[in-house]
Amino acid sequence: MIPAMLFLFKFIAFFYIREPKGTLPAGFYTDNSWLDIEDNCLAEIDNNTLRVAKFDKKKVDKVQALYQSNTAFSEIVSAVKAEETLIPLTKVTLLESKHYKDEISLEWLDGETEHDIRVQFLSVAAKEHAMARISNLLPGALVHRITPKTRVQSALAGAIGVIIGTLVIAAAILYQFSGKNLDIVLFALGGLIIYFALPSMIARLIDPTVVTSWSTETAS
């Protein structure tokens, strides 16, 4: 039964939910910097510091033009008035990545204060390229783990969304028989929830989540 279900999921995924792994996008990375024009994020390793700039989506063309003309990171930040975060890699307590996502999560300490940030990249390949360089600068005391999740664990969030969407549609059917006018709204809402949750659920059943992390023993 389970193999048959997995075959069906793979068949659906082939046509509807193939997740592009992406390639290293020419013109949007160097050996130590990465530009994401989809999420408006520019990152660069400067010695032992990861500099991350979030800029207004209206400035994408300007940032791209400056980046591809080899303009210095600080000059780009100044030119578009980007919001910059400096992450001392020697003080990082957690670096985490899920294999199918084009982002990483970082936590670090500034004195007694803990900070966190998500850094986004243009593709999964660009993220992996950055992680290889960032991880080399992390404190040696951090523990490197590769944690494969089970299919059930990986698909749980999507499955909950599908269940909620189904319950909303069931409520719409009840409203339809009761003569109230909420049925169309609920049908649309339930369908929308399932539309977004089902592909995620199937994708993670086919390709379960693998979490790569560097962390302290106490980091979550």
Disulfide bonds with the S-S distance in Angstrom:
none
